[in-house]
Amino acid sequence: MNRKEYLRHIDETIEKGRFKDNWDSLSNYRIPEWYRNAKFGIFIHWGVYAVPAFRNEWYSRNMYIQGSPEYEHHIMTYGNHKDFGYKDFIPMFTAEKFNPDEWADIFKQAGARYVIPVAEHHDGFQMYQSKLSKFNAHEMGPKRDVLGELGRAVNLQGMELGASSHRVEHWFFMGHGKEFDSDIKEPLSCGDFYWPAMPERDHQDLFSTPIPSQEFLEDWLLRTCEIVDRYRPRIIYFDWWIHHSSVKPYLKKFAAYYYNRAEEWGREVVINYKHDAFMFGCAVVDIERGKFADVKPYFWQTDTSVARNSWCYTPNNVYKTAKELICDLIDIVSKNGCMLLNVGPKADGTIPEQDKAILLEIGEWLKINGEAIYDTSIWRVSAEGPTKTQEGQFTDGKGGEYTAEDIRFTIKGSYLYAAVLQYPEDGIVKIQALANKNAASLPHFHGIVKDISILGFDEAPSWERKENALVIKTQNVSSDKPVVFKIDID
């Protein structure tokens, strides 16, 4: 690839397009309805790190930190770093059982509307065909265009393809390997697998030094635009380090290029970001492994995983339950968000049985209750009940326990959906938001409740609006997962 020509093409696309590389122009972006309505997507962390499959997907960094569990494990299992480094896992990453159609079928059965594979993780190995580096899955390891093959399979199932780029973190990710006698040595140049392997300071510091060089940032821009042009993903997801001060000019340039290219194609697209990497309103904010406590007037996303301890496959993954994830999905959607749920395939290309079982269990629930999730909007009240949501990122380490009083609301057309997160054994549900208070007390709902049904159950419940609650009684309804009432209102 002629890098200078591609950079010139990016500038020319921005110059002639509606979106310019500044926040004033990018603030004209609008979130597409297809994404607002989708509500549920699948994230995939799969790469070379699935070969060692030890602790988590940061193995490529941590194995070079002297004294770390990964460092000790690596020496005991593979030998000294100078003789066997991270690059030596690439030939072992053969993905001989990778079947994109099988993956897409599982994701479809899970009820997902979009799929976002990690196109390049912090380790710098591209899971797609690239003209910018030979260290990609098309030329090495699997020798397959993983992103392209999966994209075609996903689209055939009616789902949208996204792509996740964690490339910018590669600036410092392999830097510890220069601190001792390992296989990471100078000279390193653009296009090398380990390049640039710079010293790691505080990677939460917006102004940490050494700041990424112009060469690295241009390479980042080219790689990300190459994904856009080759695969036309509907979503681009970025991990946290794009909020570094040095990246901002290139980030704005990428957004303008992506939005303009999407308009050329007649496609509406989305960018996911964390923290304040983007000016508010120019893309969709994402919270990693966490949620908002209350409903928001803006649309947002949670990214989380089926495993608590890792994004990639390891034999020691600690799994959440399908019920916990279903409750999270309901809670997020009621607060104007969507959920991106991660799975971590094995190095051979198979999805672990427990990951698959969780996805299919979620899908079974959505087959019955999906109308309360997809294409819905927020109601004037999102939630009621005693259980409070802990707000912020990395708050999903321990699953919450809900009560029969914890209810979440969504609305679509003339129907209000009330999801009871823990169905009571006595079959009596009290919805305070639908209490029949007099008008002077400003109730949440002062309209008419015409009828109530239960998704997935034939029983017609008895109900009565009292001054303190709408009381619903059932005789034979029982479930270990949330139960949804479909309430016809006027």
Buried (B, 14 or more C-beta within 10 A) or exposed (E): EEBEEBBEBBBEBBEEBEBBBBBEBBBEBEBBEBBBBBBBBBBBBBBBBBBBBBBBBBBBBBBBBEEBEBBEBBEEEBEEBEEBBBBBBBEEBBBEEBBBBBBBBBBBBBBBBBBBBBBBBBBBBBBBBBEBBEBBBBBBBBEBBBBBBBBBBBBEBEBBBBBBBBBBBBBBBBBBBBEEEBBBEEEBEBEBBBBBBBEBEEEEEBEBEEBBBEEBBBBBBBBBBBBBBBBBBBBBBBBBBBBBEBBBEBBBBBBBBBBBBBBEEEBBBBBBBBBEBBBEBBBBBBBBBBBBBEBBEEBBBBBBBBBBEBBBBBEEBEBBBBBBBBBBBBBBBBBBBBBBBBBBBBBEBBBBEEBBBBBBBBBBBBEBBBBBBBBBEBBEBBBBBEBEBEEEBEBBEEBBEBEBBBBBBBBBEEBBBBBBBBBBEEBEBBBBBBBBBEEEEEBBBEEEBEEBBBBBBEEEBEBEBEEEBBBBEBEEBEBEBBBBBBBBBE
